[in-house]
Amino acid sequence: MDVPNHFELLKTCGQARLGRLTTPHGPVRTPAFMPVGTAGAMKGMHWREVRDAGADIVLGNTYHLMLRPGAERIAALGGLQKFTGWQGPMLTDSGGFQVMSLSELRKVTEHAVTFRSHIDGAKVELSPERSIEVQRLLGSDIAMQMDECVRLPAERANIERAMQLSLRWAKRSRRAFESAPAGYMLFGIVQGGDVPDLRHASARGLVEIGFHGYAIGGLAVGEPQAVMLAMIEETAPLLPQDRPRYLMGVGTPEDLLEAVARGIDMFDCVMPTRNGRHGMAFTRFGQINLRNARHADDPRPLDEESNWPATRGYSRAYLNHLVRSGETLGAMLLSEINIAYYQRLMADMRAAIGNGSFETFQNQTRADWARGDIVAR
């Protein structure tokens, strides 16, 4: 099926890719990390900080938004961008992952998933068609097909069942999206767990259906990093070169560096803000636990060379005090520091790909993280 292309591949360096994705709400520079605004907000951060940190695009969660405040209500109020105040591009997931992970009482059939709301226990049905309808009501620039994600490790039979069901749901999602306005996009999701031939079958099936972009789902769900990277290596070469590739729910800075080296363009993860709320900072020296008593008398900033004011403007001693005192400011500062670090990492990767030095950048970044084990913690 012919699908318009909104992605431009600008340059490659090895398998790493520099690109630009054009959306109705502006361009997205890739490789890109999408901060997660689960319920239409970033926990502990204002949108202006997210934008100032360098993010072009953010993610919203269909499951949470459809339950509260409701997709129809958001549509009546002008869509996600107007409702939330974020003026840039937005991607929404299909809701399927949250149904599988948050709803203990659920029933999966060929037609749909039926579950109980975690908010009030109300019975809700989410089908591929309803998922697309909700995402269109939200007005997201990029919608995701409905799929079933299986946590690993799992039996092959269950992985294959979910993969085949996801392919059938992909066709239904694609048909339901056909009436979307020009410029808006739908991504298919490769499933198949940690089984290479199932990943191959899923990728080929999705390419045959035809999507604006392709995601690799069902990873970072319990498997070791080596397995995740192996599945990327199995899958990415089967996806069209001229379409964006999105690794869902990933991950650590090391995950991002390794995945970009294997041809991935887009990422999302709650880790920067979640870890920030728990006293963890991501820096070019690696991850630093500000709860550790060794920081209580340390006057140094996290990184005096950082381009982000909070990273260089507060001492480790003060951050340690905020975290150990349970002050909200501590969670807020570390969340923005982490988002800023992730965006700086992506910007530096884009620059390295652009000037043909990505491998050198990889090696230097790893060396800085290793050096941090000695000098920064």
Secondary structure as UniProt FT lines:
FT   STRAND          7..13
FT   TURN            14..15
FT   STRAND          16..23
FT   TURN            24..25
FT   STRAND          26..30
FT   STRAND          32..36
FT   TURN            38..39
FT   TURN            43..44
FT   HELIX           47..53
FT   STRAND          58..60
FT   HELIX           62..67
FT   TURN            68..69
FT   HELIX           71..76
FT   TURN            77..78
FT   HELIX           80..84
FT   STRAND          90..92
FT   HELIX           96..102
FT   STRAND          106..108
FT   STRAND          113..116
FT   TURN            118..120
FT   STRAND          123..126
FT   HELIX           128..138
FT   STRAND          142..144
FT   HELIX           156..177
FT   TURN            178..179
FT   TURN            182..183
FT   STRAND          185..190
FT   TURN            193..194
FT   HELIX           196..209
FT   STRAND          213..216
FT   HELIX           225..235
FT   HELIX           236..238
FT   TURN            241..242
FT   STRAND          245..247
FT   TURN            248..249
FT   HELIX           253..260
FT   TURN            261..263
FT   STRAND          266..269
FT   HELIX           271..277
FT   TURN            278..279
FT   STRAND          280..283
FT   TURN            284..285
FT   STRAND          286..289
FT   TURN            290..291
FT   HELIX           293..295
FT   TURN            296..297
FT   TURN            304..305
FT   HELIX           309..313
FT   HELIX           316..325
FT   HELIX           328..354
FT   TURN            355..356
FT   HELIX           358..375
//
